[in-house]
Amino acid sequence: MAMEVCPKCKSTEIDCGWILSAGKVAFKSDSMKYPMQGGNVRTFVCTSCGYIESFVDRAYLDRIVAAGAS
């Protein structure tokens, strides 16, 4: 997934990267049993207004669906 147009200001000036803490920020679905690893979160920023939007990688979404999450 990618953000190509800012939903806030409609700019196409978009940069992509990661929101960092001690490493990459990950999403962990509550429906997944431990020790299931989380999915990487890819983040896009509008360089015109500062709006950010993040997406979990497709492989992790597929694992959530396979585990029966809704």
Buried (B, 14 or more C-beta within 10 A) or exposed (E): EEBEEBEEEEEEEBEEEEEEEEEBBBBEBEEBEEEBEBBBBBBBBBEBEEBBBBBBBEEBBEBBEEEEEE
